[in-house]
Amino acid sequence: MLDVLEVVTIVVVGLMVGVEFSVAFVINPILGALPEDSGQLGRSHGGRMLGAVMPVWYFGSLALVAVWAIVGWHDHGAGLVVIAGALLVLSVIMSLLLLVPINNQGKTWTPENRPDDWKEQNHRWDRFHYVRVAVIIAAFTLLVAALA
């Protein structure tokens, strides 16, 4: 049973890492290169769409890691799982304090109502997001290492 939990957890966290990596290094650069207001409209739509899905994914991943840490407490990789869980908690805290407030504003922007500093706010979100991606990659890496 623990083996199934480990695999499911790694797949769920790994997919989350892939999506967030893609947003940081593929989607947002593409949107930034689009002409006129297309990029800003795309980011607003992405903020609405992913803003609805990602909280479930983050908290679900955290729950899976917590269950793994509890069920596998006496296994050799338990310490790595606990550290990975702590990193996921950090990513949730970062999200709630730094990224969500910007996203909540940005997802309502249109070319007619966006603030004058909308590009700076997007760049700030991107910088925070790069750090969050590094944190969840580290958590994912520790989960994989816990199996070795």
Contacts in CASP RR format, 6 or more apart in sequence:
PFRMAT RR
TARGET T0000
AUTHOR 0000-0000-0000
METHOD contacts of the structure
MODEL  1
MLDVLEVVTIVVVGLMVGVEFSVAFVINPILGALPEDSGQLGRSHGGRML
GAVMPVWYFGSLALVAVWAIVGWHDHGAGLVVIAGALLVLSVIMSLLLLV
PINNQGKTWTPENRPDDWKEQNHRWDRFHYVRVAVIIAAFTLLVAALA
1 71 0 8 1.000
2 68 0 8 1.000
2 71 0 8 1.000
2 72 0 8 1.000
2 75 0 8 1.000
5 64 0 8 1.000
5 67 0 8 1.000
5 68 0 8 1.000
5 71 0 8 1.000
6 68 0 8 1.000
6 143 0 8 1.000
6 146 0 8 1.000
6 147 0 8 1.000
8 64 0 8 1.000
9 61 0 8 1.000
9 64 0 8 1.000
9 65 0 8 1.000
9 67 0 8 1.000
9 68 0 8 1.000
9 143 0 8 1.000
10 140 0 8 1.000
10 143 0 8 1.000
10 144 0 8 1.000
10 147 0 8 1.000
12 57 0 8 1.000
12 60 0 8 1.000
12 61 0 8 1.000
12 64 0 8 1.000
13 61 0 8 1.000
13 64 0 8 1.000
13 65 0 8 1.000
13 88 0 8 1.000
13 136 0 8 1.000
13 139 0 8 1.000
13 140 0 8 1.000
13 143 0 8 1.000
14 140 0 8 1.000
16 54 0 8 1.000
16 57 0 8 1.000
16 58 0 8 1.000
16 61 0 8 1.000
16 136 0 8 1.000
17 133 0 8 1.000
17 136 0 8 1.000
17 137 0 8 1.000
17 140 0 8 1.000
19 50 0 8 1.000
19 54 0 8 1.000
19 57 0 8 1.000
20 129 0 8 1.000
20 132 0 8 1.000
20 133 0 8 1.000
20 136 0 8 1.000
21 133 0 8 1.000
21 137 0 8 1.000
23 50 0 8 1.000
23 129 0 8 1.000
24 126 0 8 1.000
24 129 0 8 1.000
24 130 0 8 1.000
24 133 0 8 1.000
28 43 0 8 1.000
28 126 0 8 1.000
31 38 0 8 1.000
31 39 0 8 1.000
31 40 0 8 1.000
31 42 0 8 1.000
31 43 0 8 1.000
32 39 0 8 1.000
34 42 0 8 1.000
37 111 0 8 1.000
40 109 0 8 1.000
40 111 0 8 1.000
40 114 0 8 1.000
40 118 0 8 1.000
40 122 0 8 1.000
41 110 0 8 1.000
41 111 0 8 1.000
43 106 0 8 1.000
43 122 0 8 1.000
44 106 0 8 1.000
44 107 0 8 1.000
44 108 0 8 1.000
44 109 0 8 1.000
44 110 0 8 1.000
45 107 0 8 1.000
46 107 0 8 1.000
47 103 0 8 1.000
47 106 0 8 1.000
47 107 0 8 1.000
48 107 0 8 1.000
51 103 0 8 1.000
51 107 0 8 1.000
54 95 0 8 1.000
55 95 0 8 1.000
58 88 0 8 1.000
58 91 0 8 1.000
58 92 0 8 1.000
58 95 0 8 1.000
59 92 0 8 1.000
61 88 0 8 1.000
62 85 0 8 1.000
62 88 0 8 1.000
62 89 0 8 1.000
62 92 0 8 1.000
65 81 0 8 1.000
65 84 0 8 1.000
65 85 0 8 1.000
65 88 0 8 1.000
65 139 0 8 1.000
65 143 0 8 1.000
66 85 0 8 1.000
68 81 0 8 1.000
68 143 0 8 1.000
69 78 0 8 1.000
69 79 0 8 1.000
69 81 0 8 1.000
69 82 0 8 1.000
69 85 0 8 1.000
72 78 0 8 1.000
72 81 0 8 1.000
75 146 0 8 1.000
77 145 0 8 1.000
77 146 0 8 1.000
77 147 0 8 1.000
78 146 0 8 1.000
79 146 0 8 1.000
80 142 0 8 1.000
80 143 0 8 1.000
80 145 0 8 1.000
80 146 0 8 1.000
81 142 0 8 1.000
81 143 0 8 1.000
81 146 0 8 1.000
83 142 0 8 1.000
84 138 0 8 1.000
84 139 0 8 1.000
84 140 0 8 1.000
84 142 0 8 1.000
84 143 0 8 1.000
84 146 0 8 1.000
85 139 0 8 1.000
87 135 0 8 1.000
87 136 0 8 1.000
87 138 0 8 1.000
87 139 0 8 1.000
87 142 0 8 1.000
88 136 0 8 1.000
88 139 0 8 1.000
90 135 0 8 1.000
91 132 0 8 1.000
91 135 0 8 1.000
91 136 0 8 1.000
91 139 0 8 1.000
94 128 0 8 1.000
94 131 0 8 1.000
94 132 0 8 1.000
94 135 0 8 1.000
95 132 0 8 1.000
98 128 0 8 1.000
99 125 0 8 1.000
99 128 0 8 1.000
99 129 0 8 1.000
99 132 0 8 1.000
102 121 0 8 1.000
102 124 0 8 1.000
102 125 0 8 1.000
102 128 0 8 1.000
103 125 0 8 1.000
105 115 0 8 1.000
105 121 0 8 1.000
106 114 0 8 1.000
106 118 0 8 1.000
106 121 0 8 1.000
109 115 0 8 1.000
109 118 0 8 1.000
115 121 0 8 1.000
END
